[in-house]
Amino acid sequence: MGRKRIGYFNSTGLHTGLPIGVKMKNNLYQAKLKRRAAPAWLVLFVLILACLVYAQPAEDKSLTLPLGPKPYRGKFLLIEPGKLYSASKGQPIEFGRMMKEMKKARFIYLGETHDNLDMHEMQFRVIETLYRQDPNLAIGLEQITVDLQPVLDRWVAGQLDEKTFLKEIRWYVTWSFNYGYYRKIFDLAREKKLPLFALNAPRNIISKIRMQGYEALSEEEKKIVPPLDLSNEEHRWLLKTIFEAEEIPPQMKGANLEAMFEGLYRAQVAWDETMGTKAVEVAEATGRRVVVLAGSGHLLYNLGLNYRAWNKSRQPWATVIGIQVPGNSRIKVSRGLADFIYGVGEKDYPAYPAFSLSLKKVEGLTNLVVSANPTEPLARNAGFQKGDVILTVEDQPVSDIHDFRLMMAGHNWGDEIKVRVLRNGEVVWLNIRFDPELLKKKN
């Protein structure tokens, strides 16, 4: 990697407008980074929470718990990739038959593993078929927070092109998974004028509930998140099972894990209560059937947002979730897991590269700063280090976290790009290779 010694920040692309020596300024931002670094336990907590929300491991005990409708408890299905299964029948079901059985449902919940394209293709197919059954349909989205509803309205109205939509919705900050997984669904909604509704609460509100409890919310925040019912012991058992399956690193030994779980559980219930309530409000306000896209962790055993919506509406619903199945194998799951279960084949790597790099803004700098040494293979292989200041990406200055992530998301497997960073007073060129083989390498 080439290095070039520089004398002033103005010549590097920092855009501070201050002719201060690199070394002095570099020490300043390093000190600020040190003061603001997130504690390791908080990072771990967020990672565990993400596991609950985004995906269920194929061999997790949570997939075989005696939960869900009582007739199916203690009964199991053997799931194969590429097949749909009916819980009520205890056997495979054809897609057309499943759609007929869902015809009377007012709410249709489509669970997903967020970075599995096959499940998103199934979601699209279900939505397209629901529209043909009855065009009086609305789509609710876990992926978008309620404060961004006006942007969704403008998208459906055809007032935004895709790039502008992604920037205004701040897709790669509020959600982060590649938009390519959802593109067909959003395009269909705009083409058919199917209203899209944001269901999720802003992260800062969920974080406050997790750390301080519901009582800490302001009156305005309580208008977004309804009161939390934490009394469902089956739901608590499910999440506790997932939580306890996580491997706790050595530095976490002795931590108050029970308090961590209680905070996590409050956050999960807050998500489910908010999304379930909002889905019911959409149905009542529009008179439409509502199809909801959400992570499978919010829908397992009909104990998540679907349960919360049922408590408020008493309207019939159906839940379809995808379960990842390794290779050509089969995995055992409880029949109570969902009304319909889709066996999703695991891929060697996701359809779209996921470039993950922790970035932050530092006072006094226009540029982005790497806030932690990368653990994700693509960023680690490129050689990023904590404290690097991003000068240019493909010779373009980038000062916004979303813009950086949007640029990364625009690349496919096989692409290579160059990034210029400032490190300890020197300019360093880094080469990002979007090579799927890097995902297979050990740390």
C-alpha positions as CSV (number, residue, x, y, z in Angstrom):
1,M,0.0,0.0,0.0
2,G,1.4,3.4,-1.0
3,R,2.1,6.1,1.6
4,K,2.6,9.8,1.1
5,R,3.7,12.2,3.8
6,I,1.6,15.4,3.9
7,G,2.0,18.7,5.7
8,Y,-1.5,20.2,6.1
9,F,-5.0,18.9,6.4
10,N,-6.3,21.1,3.6
11,S,-4.3,19.1,1.0
12,T,-5.8,15.7,2.0
13,G,-9.5,16.2,1.6
14,L,-10.4,16.7,5.2
15,H,-12.3,20.0,4.4
16,T,-11.7,21.5,7.8
17,G,-10.5,24.8,6.4
18,L,-7.9,24.9,9.1
19,P,-4.1,24.9,8.2
20,I,-3.2,22.8,11.2
21,G,-0.4,20.3,11.1
22,V,-1.5,16.7,10.5
23,K,0.2,15.3,13.6
24,M,-1.5,17.8,16.0
25,K,-4.9,17.3,14.5
26,N,-4.5,13.5,14.3
27,N,-3.7,13.4,18.0
28,L,-6.8,15.5,18.7
29,Y,-9.2,13.2,16.8
30,Q,-7.6,10.1,18.3
31,A,-8.2,11.5,21.8
32,K,-11.8,12.2,20.9
33,L,-12.3,8.7,19.6
34,K,-10.9,7.3,22.8
35,R,-13.3,9.2,24.9
36,R,-16.3,8.2,22.8
37,A,-15.6,4.5,22.3
38,A,-18.5,2.2,23.1
39,P,-17.8,-0.4,25.9
40,A,-17.3,-3.9,24.8
41,W,-20.3,-5.2,26.7
42,L,-22.6,-2.8,24.9
43,V,-21.3,-4.0,21.5
44,L,-21.9,-7.6,22.6
45,F,-25.4,-6.8,23.8
46,V,-26.3,-5.3,20.5
47,L,-24.9,-8.3,18.6
48,I,-27.0,-10.7,20.8
49,L,-30.1,-8.5,20.2
50,A,-29.4,-8.7,16.4
51,C,-29.4,-12.5,16.6
52,L,-32.9,-12.4,18.0
53,V,-34.2,-10.0,15.4
54,Y,-32.6,-11.1,12.2
55,A,-32.2,-14.8,12.1
56,Q,-32.7,-18.1,13.9
57,P,-29.8,-20.6,13.7
58,A,-30.7,-23.8,11.9
59,E,-29.8,-25.9,14.9
60,D,-31.1,-23.6,17.6
61,K,-33.1,-25.3,20.3
62,S,-35.6,-22.5,19.9
63,L,-36.9,-24.2,16.7
64,T,-38.1,-27.3,18.6
65,L,-39.8,-25.8,21.7
66,P,-43.3,-27.1,22.7
67,L,-44.9,-23.7,21.9
68,G,-47.4,-22.4,19.5
69,P,-51.0,-23.7,19.0
70,K,-51.6,-26.6,21.4
71,P,-52.6,-29.2,18.8
72,Y,-49.1,-28.9,17.3
73,R,-47.0,-29.0,20.5
74,G,-44.6,-31.9,20.7
75,K,-45.1,-32.5,16.9
76,F,-42.4,-31.9,14.4
77,L,-41.7,-31.3,10.7
78,L,-38.6,-32.3,8.8
79,I,-37.8,-29.3,6.6
80,E,-36.0,-29.6,3.2
81,P,-34.7,-26.7,1.2
82,G,-37.0,-25.3,-1.5
83,K,-40.2,-26.8,0.0
84,L,-43.3,-25.2,1.7
85,Y,-44.9,-26.9,4.7
86,S,-48.3,-26.6,6.3
87,A,-48.4,-26.8,10.1
88,S,-52.0,-27.9,10.2
89,K,-51.4,-30.7,7.8
90,G,-47.9,-31.6,9.0
91,Q,-46.6,-32.1,5.5
92,P,-45.5,-30.2,2.3
93,I,-48.0,-27.9,0.6
94,E,-48.1,-26.5,-2.8
95,F,-47.8,-22.7,-3.1
96,G,-51.2,-22.3,-4.8
97,R,-52.9,-24.3,-2.0
98,M,-51.2,-22.2,0.6
99,M,-52.5,-19.0,-1.0
100,K,-56.0,-20.3,-1.1
101,E,-55.8,-21.2,2.6
102,M,-54.6,-17.6,3.4
103,K,-57.4,-16.0,1.4
104,K,-59.5,-15.1,4.5
105,A,-56.6,-13.7,6.5
106,R,-56.8,-10.0,7.3
107,F,-53.1,-10.0,8.3
108,I,-50.4,-11.9,6.5
109,Y,-47.0,-12.0,8.1
110,L,-43.9,-12.9,6.0
111,G,-40.9,-13.7,8.2
112,E,-37.4,-13.5,6.7
113,T,-33.8,-14.0,7.1
114,H,-32.8,-10.5,6.0
115,D,-29.8,-11.5,3.7
116,N,-31.4,-14.5,2.1
117,L,-32.6,-13.7,-1.4
118,D,-34.7,-16.8,-1.8
119,M,-36.9,-15.8,1.1
120,H,-37.4,-12.3,-0.4
121,E,-38.3,-13.9,-3.7
122,M,-41.0,-15.9,-1.8
123,Q,-42.2,-12.7,-0.2
124,F,-42.5,-11.0,-3.6
125,R,-44.4,-14.0,-4.9
126,V,-46.8,-14.0,-2.0
127,I,-47.5,-10.3,-2.3
128,E,-48.0,-10.5,-6.1
129,T,-50.5,-13.3,-5.6
130,L,-52.3,-11.5,-2.8
131,Y,-52.7,-8.5,-5.1
132,R,-54.2,-10.7,-7.8
133,Q,-56.6,-12.1,-5.2
134,D,-57.6,-8.6,-4.0
135,P,-55.8,-5.4,-4.9
136,N,-57.1,-3.8,-1.7
137,L,-53.7,-4.5,-0.1
138,A,-51.2,-2.6,2.0
139,I,-47.7,-3.5,3.0
140,G,-46.2,-2.9,6.5
141,L,-42.5,-2.7,6.9
142,E,-40.3,-3.5,9.9
143,Q,-37.4,-2.0,7.9
144,I,-38.6,1.6,8.1
145,T,-39.3,3.7,11.2
146,V,-42.5,5.6,11.6
147,D,-40.8,9.1,11.3
148,L,-39.9,8.3,7.7
149,Q,-43.5,7.6,6.5
150,P,-43.6,10.7,4.3
151,V,-40.7,9.3,2.2
152,L,-42.6,6.1,1.6
153,D,-45.6,8.0,0.5
154,R,-43.5,10.0,-2.0
155,W,-42.0,6.7,-3.3
156,V,-45.4,5.1,-4.0
157,A,-46.6,8.3,-5.6
158,G,-43.7,8.1,-8.1
159,Q,-42.1,11.3,-6.9
160,L,-38.7,9.8,-6.2
161,D,-36.1,7.9,-8.2
162,E,-34.4,5.0,-6.4
163,K,-31.2,6.8,-5.5
164,T,-33.1,9.8,-4.1
165,F,-35.4,7.4,-2.2
166,L,-32.5,5.5,-0.6
167,K,-30.8,8.8,0.5
168,E,-34.0,10.3,1.9
169,I,-35.1,7.1,3.7
170,R,-31.4,6.7,4.8
171,W,-31.8,3.0,4.0
172,Y,-28.2,2.0,4.9
173,V,-28.4,3.7,8.3
174,T,-31.9,2.8,9.4
175,W,-31.7,-0.8,8.0
176,S,-28.4,-1.6,6.4
177,F,-29.3,-4.8,4.5
178,N,-28.8,-4.4,0.8
179,Y,-31.8,-2.8,-0.9
180,G,-31.4,-5.4,-3.7
181,Y,-33.2,-7.9,-1.5
182,Y,-36.3,-5.7,-1.4
183,R,-36.2,-3.9,-4.8
184,K,-38.8,-6.0,-6.5
185,I,-41.3,-5.5,-3.6
186,F,-40.8,-1.8,-3.5
187,D,-41.0,-1.5,-7.3
188,L,-44.3,-3.6,-7.3
189,A,-45.7,-1.3,-4.6
190,R,-45.0,1.8,-6.7
191,E,-46.2,0.2,-9.9
192,K,-49.5,-1.0,-8.4
193,K,-49.9,2.0,-6.0
194,L,-49.9,-0.3,-3.0
195,P,-49.4,1.8,0.1
196,L,-46.3,1.1,2.1
197,F,-46.4,1.8,5.8
198,A,-43.5,2.1,8.3
199,L,-44.1,0.0,11.4
200,N,-40.9,0.4,13.4
201,A,-40.0,2.7,16.3
202,P,-36.9,4.9,16.0
203,R,-33.8,3.2,17.5
204,N,-33.2,5.9,20.1
205,I,-36.6,5.1,21.6
206,I,-36.0,1.4,21.7
207,S,-32.5,2.0,23.2
208,K,-34.1,4.1,26.0
209,I,-36.5,1.3,26.8
210,R,-33.8,-1.2,26.8
211,M,-31.6,0.7,29.1
212,Q,-34.0,2.6,31.3
213,G,-37.5,1.1,30.9
214,Y,-40.7,2.2,29.4
215,E,-41.3,4.8,32.2
216,A,-38.3,6.8,30.9
217,L,-40.1,7.7,27.7
218,S,-41.5,11.1,27.1
219,E,-45.2,11.6,26.4
220,E,-44.4,12.1,22.7
221,E,-42.4,8.9,22.6
222,K,-45.2,7.0,24.3
223,K,-47.4,8.0,21.4
224,I,-45.1,5.9,19.2
225,V,-44.6,2.9,21.5
226,P,-47.7,1.6,23.3
227,P,-47.5,0.3,26.9
228,L,-45.5,-3.0,27.1
229,D,-47.1,-6.2,28.2
230,L,-44.2,-8.2,29.6
231,S,-46.3,-11.0,31.1
232,N,-46.2,-13.6,28.3
233,E,-44.1,-16.4,29.8
234,E,-44.0,-18.5,26.7
235,H,-42.5,-15.5,24.7
236,R,-40.1,-14.9,27.5
237,W,-39.0,-18.5,27.5
238,L,-38.5,-18.4,23.7
239,L,-36.2,-15.4,23.9
240,K,-34.4,-16.7,27.0
241,T,-33.6,-19.9,25.1
242,I,-32.1,-17.9,22.2
243,F,-30.2,-15.6,24.6
244,E,-28.7,-18.5,26.6
245,A,-27.5,-20.2,23.4
246,E,-25.2,-17.3,22.7
247,E,-21.6,-17.8,23.6
248,I,-20.4,-15.3,26.2
249,P,-16.8,-14.1,25.6
250,P,-14.3,-14.2,28.5
251,Q,-14.5,-10.5,29.1
252,M,-18.2,-10.8,29.9
253,K,-17.8,-13.4,32.6
254,G,-19.4,-12.1,35.8
255,A,-21.5,-9.6,34.0
256,N,-25.1,-9.2,35.1
257,L,-26.6,-11.3,32.3
258,E,-30.0,-11.4,33.9
259,A,-30.2,-7.6,33.8
260,M,-28.9,-7.7,30.2
261,F,-31.6,-10.1,29.2
262,E,-34.4,-8.0,30.9
263,G,-33.3,-5.0,28.9
264,L,-33.2,-7.1,25.7
265,Y,-36.6,-8.5,26.4
266,R,-38.1,-5.0,27.0
267,A,-36.6,-3.9,23.6
268,Q,-38.0,-7.0,21.8
269,V,-41.5,-6.5,23.2
270,A,-41.3,-2.8,22.4
271,W,-40.6,-3.6,18.8
272,D,-43.4,-6.2,18.6
273,E,-45.9,-4.0,20.4
274,T,-45.1,-1.0,18.1
275,M,-45.3,-3.0,14.9
276,G,-48.3,-5.0,15.9
277,T,-50.2,-1.9,16.9
278,K,-49.2,0.0,13.8
279,A,-50.3,-2.9,11.6
280,V,-53.7,-2.9,13.2
281,E,-54.0,0.9,12.8
282,V,-53.1,0.6,9.1
283,A,-55.8,-2.1,8.6
284,E,-58.4,0.0,10.4
285,A,-57.5,3.3,8.7
286,T,-57.3,1.9,5.1
287,G,-59.8,-1.0,5.2
288,R,-57.1,-3.0,3.4
289,R,-55.6,-6.4,4.1
290,V,-52.1,-5.9,5.5
291,V,-49.1,-8.0,4.6
292,V,-46.2,-7.4,7.0
293,L,-42.5,-8.0,6.2
294,A,-40.4,-8.7,9.4
295,G,-37.6,-10.8,10.6
296,S,-38.7,-14.3,11.6
297,G,-37.6,-13.6,15.2
298,H,-40.6,-11.3,15.5
299,L,-43.0,-14.0,14.4
300,L,-41.9,-17.4,15.9
301,Y,-44.6,-19.5,17.4
302,N,-47.1,-16.7,16.7
303,L,-45.8,-15.1,19.9
304,G,-44.3,-11.8,18.5
305,L,-45.9,-8.9,16.7
306,N,-48.6,-11.2,15.2
307,Y,-49.7,-12.0,18.8
308,R,-49.7,-8.4,19.7
309,A,-51.8,-7.5,16.7
310,W,-54.2,-10.3,17.4
311,N,-54.8,-9.0,20.9
312,K,-55.8,-5.6,19.5
313,S,-57.8,-6.7,16.4
314,R,-59.1,-10.3,16.8
315,Q,-58.8,-10.5,13.0
316,P,-57.7,-13.7,11.3
317,W,-54.0,-13.9,10.3
318,A,-51.5,-16.3,8.7
319,T,-47.7,-16.4,9.2
320,V,-45.1,-17.7,6.8
321,I,-41.5,-17.9,7.9
322,G,-38.3,-19.1,6.2
323,I,-36.0,-21.5,7.9
324,Q,-32.5,-21.9,6.6
325,V,-31.5,-25.5,5.8
326,P,-27.8,-26.3,5.3
327,G,-26.9,-28.0,2.0
328,N,-29.2,-30.8,1.0
329,S,-30.0,-31.8,4.6
330,R,-33.2,-31.7,6.6
331,I,-33.8,-30.1,9.9
332,K,-36.4,-30.8,12.6
333,V,-38.7,-27.9,13.6
334,S,-41.8,-27.7,15.7
335,R,-45.1,-27.6,13.8
336,G,-46.1,-24.8,16.1
337,L,-43.4,-22.5,14.7
338,A,-45.7,-20.9,12.1
339,D,-48.7,-21.6,9.9
340,F,-46.5,-22.2,6.9
341,I,-42.8,-22.8,6.9
342,Y,-40.5,-22.4,3.9
343,G,-37.2,-24.3,3.7
344,V,-34.6,-21.9,2.5
345,G,-31.4,-23.3,1.2
346,E,-28.2,-21.9,2.7
347,K,-25.8,-20.3,0.2
348,D,-22.0,-20.2,0.4
349,Y,-22.3,-16.5,0.5
350,P,-25.1,-13.9,0.3
351,A,-26.4,-12.6,-3.0
352,Y,-25.0,-9.1,-2.3
353,P,-21.7,-8.3,-0.6
354,A,-22.1,-6.9,2.9
355,F,-19.3,-4.5,3.7
356,S,-19.4,-3.6,7.4
357,L,-17.2,-0.9,8.8
358,S,-17.9,1.0,12.0
359,L,-17.7,4.7,11.3
360,K,-18.4,7.9,13.2
361,K,-18.3,11.7,12.9
362,V,-15.8,13.5,15.1
363,E,-16.2,17.2,16.0
364,G,-14.1,19.5,13.9
365,L,-13.8,17.0,11.0
366,T,-16.0,16.8,7.9
367,N,-14.6,13.3,7.1
368,L,-15.7,10.0,8.5
369,V,-13.5,8.2,11.0
370,V,-13.2,4.4,11.5
371,S,-14.3,3.9,15.1
372,A,-13.3,0.2,15.6
373,N,-10.9,-2.3,14.1
374,P,-13.0,-4.3,11.6
375,T,-14.1,-7.8,12.3
376,E,-16.0,-8.3,9.0
377,P,-13.7,-10.1,6.4
378,L,-14.0,-7.7,3.5
379,A,-13.1,-4.6,5.6
380,R,-10.4,-6.5,7.6
381,N,-8.8,-7.8,4.4
382,A,-8.7,-4.2,3.0
383,G,-6.6,-3.2,6.0
384,F,-8.8,-0.6,7.7
385,Q,-7.7,0.3,11.2
386,K,-9.4,2.1,14.1
387,G,-8.7,5.8,13.8
388,D,-8.4,5.9,10.0
389,V,-9.9,9.0,8.5
390,I,-11.7,8.4,5.2
391,L,-10.4,10.9,2.6
392,T,-11.9,9.5,-0.7
393,V,-13.7,6.5,-2.0
394,E,-13.0,5.9,-5.7
395,D,-11.5,9.4,-5.8
396,Q,-14.8,10.9,-4.4
397,P,-14.9,12.6,-1.0
398,V,-17.5,11.1,1.4
399,S,-18.6,12.9,4.5
400,D,-21.8,11.1,5.3
401,I,-22.1,7.5,6.8
402,H,-25.1,6.7,4.6
403,D,-23.4,7.9,1.5
404,F,-20.4,5.7,2.3
405,R,-22.6,2.6,2.8
406,L,-24.6,3.4,-0.3
407,M,-21.4,3.4,-2.3
408,M,-20.3,0.1,-0.8
409,A,-23.8,-1.4,-1.5
410,G,-23.5,-0.5,-5.2
411,H,-20.8,-3.1,-5.8
412,N,-21.1,-6.7,-6.7
413,W,-19.0,-9.8,-6.1
414,G,-15.8,-9.5,-8.1
415,D,-15.5,-5.7,-7.9
416,E,-12.5,-3.9,-6.5
417,I,-12.3,-0.3,-5.3
418,K,-9.7,2.0,-3.8
419,V,-10.1,4.1,-0.7
420,R,-7.7,6.8,0.5
421,V,-7.4,7.2,4.3
422,L,-5.3,9.3,6.7
423,R,-3.5,7.3,9.3
424,N,-1.1,8.7,11.8
425,G,-0.3,11.7,9.6
426,E,0.2,9.7,6.4
427,V,-2.0,9.0,3.4
428,V,-2.6,5.3,2.9
429,W,-4.3,3.7,-0.1
430,L,-6.5,0.7,0.7
431,N,-7.9,-1.8,-1.8
432,I,-11.3,-3.3,-1.1
433,R,-11.9,-6.6,-2.9
434,F,-15.4,-7.9,-3.0
435,D,-14.3,-11.5,-3.1
436,P,-16.6,-14.1,-1.6
437,E,-13.6,-16.4,-0.9
438,L,-12.6,-13.9,1.8
439,L,-15.8,-14.9,3.8
440,K,-14.5,-18.4,4.2
441,K,-11.2,-17.4,5.8
442,K,-10.8,-17.6,9.5
443,N,-9.8,-14.6,11.7
